[in-house]
Amino acid sequence: MANYTITRHTESDHAYGCTQFSTMQIEGQIALDGSVLDSTVVWDITADQGFSISVDDFAFTGATQINASATVPQSTSWENLLAPILYAKMVQISTVLIRITLYLSPDPSQIDFSTGNNFVMPGTDVNITVPIAGCAKIAGHSMRFWFNEPS
């Protein structure tokens, strides 16, 4: 049992054809910030009640980790994902939330994500699977009681 869920992160000022793992786009649209075809897809990994999650315990299967941040919030960056994803980033938001950003175009403001070509929607459907491996852990710490008999 995974003990977490993955959902698409939504914002109130965005229009979504579907809030989960698919969207409808028109041939020729280019992935750009602020355009109809957004340059990023953002997912949230949320731990179930009683569990916690850490970016250290999750990975994109088959991708290459290019950066692990020791700063707060802790994050990991990834490349060599399936096309059309250029890069991905996992950011530790809290002990129960990791935010994943999938980049469909380069982001000059991010040194790790500044190269590559913007995704252009082809005339056919694009279906990819983004394999994420990881585990949630039981939240909290253990406690032991020791009873000693008086001698």
Steps between C-alpha positions, in 0.01 A plus 500: 500500500645837398362707793500815286311649205615696196272773362546785257563828680242758394488875542188716506609724210569209259253330268531120487347258254566227754652532844662161521749365248376616160413812309372585151727709280492609135763404244777760475457648848838568662575446868572846642433675831166677481393333174210262440746209522672563832874437524465299821275234646491497878403198710469461876595186689300501823559254783201315640394569858764369743781492240778738395694537174844631401656588163788274603264202480363570149656473152401505135566148375752503215583872538827653617516706820699815424471687826406444862452816701600513866322835535150555632278403336692190403469403133628262236532567125480242221576467129478225235127453550274389218430761231345754501618557860835682498554509876321442829537632851372363833469754781432412865212731598428331835529157662176401324538682164750480213441724196620365165553731203539347153662743254380490136725793406832640621489744792783755474446601863591145614866417437428124486212548255626764256558292183285301259213562261146601586246222449278557196170309495503258206196399295468173694427413862797496737478235772786447741539330832714675761616224735561622854638260760477576869353423837325688775614425853300472817501845660636554848761330710498187706492497877620221727426449864751313714388369832765406751424304811655645810766269639 
